[in-house]
Amino acid sequence: MPLRRLLSLSKKWMLERCNLLLRALFSRMKVRNRVFFYTIRADGRLLENSRCVYDALEGVERVVVAKMLPHPVWIKPKIYYYLLTSRVIVTDDYLRYLRHTTLRAEQKVVQIWHACGAFKRFGLDAPSLLSPQEERRTHSQYAAVCVSAERVRPFYAQAFGIPQERVLALGTPRTDRLLDEQARRAQREALFRRRPELQGKRLYLYAPTFRERDGRPCFYDPQLDWEALDNALEEDEVLVIRRHPIMKEPFWSGNPFRHILDYTDEPTSALLTASSLVVTDYSSVIFDAILCGAPLVFYCPDFSGYERDFYLAYPQDLPGPVVYRGEALLPAMRAVCEKPPVEALEAFRSAQLGACDGHASERVAGLVRSYLESGRRR
């Protein structure tokens, strides 16, 4: 065996032994009546669902670890300590450390999954670099999974491999702000101050999701003639691109266009407040768009080769037209803006977002507080 390979295996073995010792030590410590917020979606801060629930738990002892993957060695003891000594653990994505840890009976894990609804398949239902056993161990200790509607509960239970009674239709916390007209207006006005060129325009927001190959993100080409599209847009129309955070490469290089702007650095929620229409493909941004009152067009030039499956009949169940060719996109956008499919949008909202009423953060925070109260009575 080459020396480099031997050293790598030795280092891995030593780290795992250290992790075992840490887990053994911390699991013997007293469980404290606090909430541990864990996220891999940003460095040093909570986003969206987690932020909303954190804010709603004012007066409660809270601690946060927010660190995108891969994790450095130094942060793992901190994560294991809080994971094994906190009464309630709140996460909005995968918590990989649960695969290697058995929590105590008085501890509760609350999963506030970052997406609304049940659209693309995920967890056990989607391609993964994890084995099915690893996937199940990651999710098996959830005491509660908070979802956006009663109708989607079976899908989350299936994706996480847990009983359906642990999946609760309490709503998605981050949607509270989307449903607050005053907050939406403030976001829109702040966006126009940052981007005055958008004011007075019909804004088409293009927000595609990332693509995968064998479970790994890969480059996506939207198959659009950007120059022709830019020339076809009227003076009062603008197409704003907001790439998924995993999409690091821009869709074109060279000179900027007059009517097509890449504002990936802007929050999606802010762009939605000013959008006349949202163009996407397989992204859960559709739920945010519906709550903001924006109609939808689905642009899917790679539909026949898309790797993931769906929890609904695609495209029959979609609340908007599907476009497969780039040259048909602009006419479809204009047509939907002129005559949006109101009934289809309302039916989709009821089925997928029925528990999102502006008070989801309160309900999820109430659940967390109930777990803390039961801990105090012990």
C-alpha positions in Angstrom: 0.0 0.0 0.0 1.4 3.4 -0.9 2.7 5.5 2.0 0.3 8.4 1.3 -2.7 6.0 1.3 -1.5 4.4 4.5 -1.2 7.8 6.3 -4.6 8.9 5.1 -6.2 5.7 6.5 -4.3 6.1 9.7 -5.5 9.7 10.1 -9.1 8.7 9.4 -8.9 5.9 12.0 -7.5 8.2 14.6 -10.2 10.8 14.0 -12.9 8.2 14.2 -11.5 7.0 17.5 -11.5 10.6 18.8 -15.1 11.0 17.7 -16.1 7.8 19.5 -14.5 9.0 22.7 -16.2 12.4 22.4 -19.6 10.7 21.8 -19.1 8.4 24.8 -18.1 11.4 27.0 -20.8 13.8 26.0 -23.6 11.2 26.1 -22.9 10.8 29.9 -23.3 14.5 30.5 -26.6 16.0 31.8 -29.1 17.1 29.1 -29.7 20.8 29.4 -33.1 22.4 28.7 -31.9 24.3 25.6 -32.5 24.4 21.9 -29.6 23.5 19.5 -30.0 25.0 16.0 -27.9 23.1 13.4 -27.7 24.1 9.8 -25.4 23.5 6.8 -27.1 26.1 4.6 -24.9 29.1 5.5 -21.8 29.9 7.5 -22.3 31.7 10.8 -26.0 32.5 10.5 -29.4 30.9 10.3 -31.6 31.3 7.2 -35.3 31.3 6.5 -37.1 28.5 8.5 -34.5 28.3 11.2 -34.2 32.1 11.6 -38.0 32.4 12.0 -38.2 29.7 14.6 -35.2 31.0 16.5 -36.7 34.5 16.6 -40.0 33.1 17.8 -38.3 31.4 20.8 -37.2 34.6 22.4 -36.5 33.9 26.1 -35.4 30.3 25.6 -31.8 29.2 25.9 -30.6 28.8 22.3 -27.3 27.9 20.7 -26.4 27.9 17.0 -23.9 26.0 14.8 -24.2 27.2 11.2 -21.4 25.7 9.0 -21.6 24.6 5.4 -20.0 21.3 4.4 -17.3 20.0 4.5 -16.8 20.5 8.2 -13.3 21.1 9.6 -12.1 18.8 12.3 -12.2 21.5 15.0 -16.0 22.0 14.8 -17.0 18.4 15.3 -16.5 18.2 19.1 -18.6 21.4 19.4 -21.4 19.8 17.3 -21.3 16.5 19.2 -21.4 18.3 22.5 -24.5 20.4 21.7 -26.1 17.5 19.9 -25.8 15.1 22.9 -26.5 17.6 25.7 -29.5 19.7 24.3 -33.1 18.9 25.0 -34.3 19.9 21.5 -32.3 19.9 18.3 -33.7 21.9 15.4 -32.4 21.4 11.8 -33.5 22.5 8.4 -31.5 20.0 6.3 -29.5 16.8 6.7 -27.9 16.4 10.2 -25.2 13.8 9.3 -24.0 13.4 12.9 -27.3 11.6 13.7 -26.1 8.7 11.6 -23.4 8.0 14.2 -25.2 8.9 17.4 -28.1 7.5 19.5 -29.8 10.3 21.4 -31.4 9.8 24.8 -35.2 9.3 25.1 -35.7 12.8 26.6 -34.1 14.5 23.6 -36.2 15.6 20.6 -35.2 16.4 17.0 -37.4 18.7 15.1 -36.9 18.8 11.3 -38.1 22.1 9.7 -37.2 21.1 6.1 -36.1 24.1 4.0 -38.5 23.5 1.1 -42.3 23.7 1.0 -44.7 21.1 -0.4 -43.9 17.8 -2.1 -42.5 18.4 -5.5 -39.2 16.8 -6.4 -38.5 13.4 -4.7 -35.8 13.6 -2.0 -34.4 11.5 0.9 -35.0 7.8 0.4 -36.9 8.5 -2.8 -34.1 10.2 -4.7 -30.6 9.3 -6.0 -28.1 9.7 -3.2 -24.4 9.2 -2.4 -25.6 7.6 0.8 -26.7 4.0 1.1 -30.3 3.4 2.0 -29.2 2.3 5.5 -27.2 5.6 6.0 -30.2 7.6 4.7 -32.5 5.9 7.2 -30.2 6.4 10.1 -29.9 10.1 9.2 -33.7 10.6 9.6 -34.9 7.9 12.0 -34.6 9.9 15.2 -36.8 12.8 14.2 -39.5 13.4 16.8 -41.3 15.8 14.4 -41.1 16.9 10.8 -43.0 20.2 10.2 -44.6 20.4 6.7 -46.6 22.9 4.7 -49.9 21.0 4.2 -51.9 17.9 5.4 -51.8 16.5 1.9 -47.9 16.3 1.8 -47.5 14.4 5.1 -47.3 10.9 3.5 -44.6 12.0 1.1 -42.3 13.3 3.9 -42.9 10.1 5.9 -41.9 8.1 2.9 -38.8 10.2 2.1 -37.5 10.1 5.6 -38.5 6.5 6.4 -40.5 7.5 9.5 -44.1 6.9 10.7 -46.6 9.4 9.3 -47.7 10.5 12.8 -44.4 12.2 13.3 -45.0 14.4 10.3 -47.0 17.5 11.4 -48.8 20.0 9.1 -47.8 23.1 11.1 -46.8 25.2 8.1 -43.4 26.3 6.8 -42.1 29.1 9.1 -40.4 31.2 6.4 -43.7 31.6 4.5 -45.0 33.9 7.3 -43.0 36.7 5.9 -44.1 36.0 2.4 -47.7 36.3 3.5 -47.1 39.6 5.4 -48.0 42.4 2.9 -46.2 45.0 4.9 -43.0 42.9 5.0 -43.3 42.2 1.2 -43.7 45.9 0.5 -40.6 46.7 2.5 -38.6 44.1 0.7 -39.8 45.4 -2.7 -38.9 49.0 -1.9 -35.5 48.0 -0.6 -34.9 46.0 -3.8 -35.8 49.0 -6.0 -33.4 51.2 -4.0 -30.6 48.7 -4.7 -31.7 48.0 -8.3 -33.5 51.2 -9.5 -33.4 49.8 -13.1 -36.1 47.3 -12.2 -38.7 49.9 -11.1 -41.6 50.2 -13.5 -40.7 47.1 -15.5 -42.5 43.8 -16.0 -40.1 41.5 -14.2 -39.8 37.9 -15.3 -37.9 36.0 -12.7 -36.0 32.9 -14.1 -35.0 30.7 -11.1 -34.0 27.2 -12.3 -32.8 24.5 -9.9 -29.5 22.7 -10.1 -28.9 19.5 -12.1 -27.3 16.3 -11.0 -25.5 13.4 -12.6 -25.2 10.2 -10.5 -26.1 12.1 -7.4 -23.6 14.9 -7.9 -24.3 18.5 -9.0 -23.2 19.2 -12.6 -23.3 22.2 -15.1 -26.7 23.1 -16.6 -27.1 24.8 -20.0 -30.6 26.3 -20.3 -30.4 26.0 -24.1 -31.5 29.6 -24.7 -30.3 32.0 -27.3 -29.6 34.8 -24.9 -28.9 37.4 -27.5 -32.1 36.7 -29.5 -34.1 36.7 -26.3 -32.6 40.0 -25.2 -33.5 41.6 -28.6 -37.0 40.3 -28.4 -37.8 41.8 -25.0 -39.6 45.1 -25.0 -38.2 48.2 -23.2 -40.6 47.7 -20.3 -39.7 44.0 -19.9 -36.7 42.5 -18.0 -35.7 38.9 -17.4 -33.9 38.5 -14.1 -31.9 35.4 -13.4 -31.5 33.9 -10.0 -29.4 30.8 -10.1 -29.6 28.1 -7.4 -26.8 28.5 -4.8 -25.2 25.3 -6.0 -24.9 26.7 -9.5 -21.6 28.5 -9.4 -21.1 29.1 -13.1 -23.0 31.9 -14.9 -25.1 31.0 -18.0 -23.1 33.2 -20.3 -19.7 35.0 -20.5 -18.8 38.3 -22.1 -20.8 41.5 -22.5 -24.0 42.0 -20.4 -27.4 42.3 -22.0 -29.8 45.2 -21.9 -32.9 43.3 -20.7 -31.4 40.2 -19.2 -29.8 40.6 -15.8 -28.1 38.0 -13.5 -29.0 39.0 -9.9 -28.0 35.7 -8.2 -26.6 37.8 -5.3 -30.1 39.1 -4.5 -32.4 37.1 -2.1 -35.0 35.1 -4.0 -37.6 36.4 -1.6 -36.9 40.0 -2.5 -37.0 39.3 -6.2 -40.3 37.5 -5.8 -41.9 40.6 -4.3 -41.3 42.5 -7.6 -42.0 39.7 -10.0 -44.8 39.6 -12.5 -44.1 36.0 -13.4 -41.7 33.2 -12.3 -40.1 30.9 -14.8 -38.6 27.7 -13.3 -38.4 24.0 -14.0 -38.2 21.5 -11.1 -37.6 24.0 -8.3 -39.6 24.4 -5.0 -39.5 28.2 -5.7 -42.9 27.5 -7.2 -44.4 27.5 -3.7 -42.9 30.9 -2.8 -44.0 32.3 -6.1 -47.6 31.2 -5.5 -47.7 32.7 -2.0 -46.4 36.0 -3.5 -49.2 35.9 -6.1 -46.9 35.3 -9.1 -48.1 33.0 -11.9 -45.7 30.3 -13.3 -44.2 29.0 -16.5 -42.2 25.8 -16.4 -39.2 25.8 -18.8 -37.8 22.3 -19.1 -35.6 21.7 -22.2 -34.0 18.7 -20.5 -37.2 17.1 -19.2 -36.6 13.7 -20.9 -33.2 13.3 -19.2 -33.9 14.9 -15.8 -32.6 12.6 -13.1 -35.1 13.0 -10.4 -38.8 11.9 -10.2 -41.7 13.8 -8.7 -44.4 13.3 -6.1 -47.0 14.6 -8.5 -47.8 13.9 -12.2 -45.4 16.1 -14.1 -46.4 18.0 -16.1 -50.1 17.3 -15.8 -50.5 18.5 -12.2 -48.5 21.8 -12.7 -50.3 25.1 -12.2 -48.9 26.6 -15.4 -47.8 25.8 -18.9 -44.6 23.8 -19.7 -42.2 25.0 -22.4 -39.6 22.6 -23.9 -38.0 24.9 -26.5 -36.3 28.2 -25.9 -38.0 30.1 -28.8 -41.4 29.3 -27.2 -40.5 30.8 -23.8 -41.2 34.5 -24.3 -44.6 34.1 -25.9 -45.6 31.7 -23.1 -44.5 34.2 -20.4 -46.4 37.0 -22.0 -49.6 34.9 -22.4 -49.6 33.8 -18.8 -49.0 37.4 -17.6 -52.1 38.5 -19.6 -54.3 35.6 -18.5 -52.9 33.7 -15.4 -54.6 30.3 -14.6 -56.1 31.5 -11.4 -58.2 28.4 -10.5 -55.2 26.0 -11.1 -53.0 28.2 -8.9 -55.5 28.3 -6.1 -56.1 24.5 -6.2 -52.3 23.9 -6.1 -51.9 26.3 -3.2 -54.6 24.6 -1.2 -53.1 21.1 -1.7 -49.4 22.0 -1.1 -49.5 25.0 1.2 -52.8 24.6 3.2 -51.1 25.0 6.6 -49.2 28.2 5.6 -51.4 31.0 7.0 -48.9 33.5 8.4 -48.6 31.8 11.8 -46.4 28.8 11.1 -43.4 30.1 13.2 -45.6 30.4 16.2 -46.9 26.8 15.9 -43.4 25.3 15.4 -42.0 27.4 18.3 -44.9 26.2 20.4 -44.0 22.6 19.6 -40.4 23.2 20.7 -41.6 24.9 23.9 -43.8 21.9 24.7 -40.7 19.6 24.5 -38.8 22.0 26.8 -41.7 22.0 29.3 -41.9 18.2 29.4 -38.1 18.3 30.1 -38.6 20.7 33.1 -41.3 18.3 34.6 -38.9 15.4 34.6 
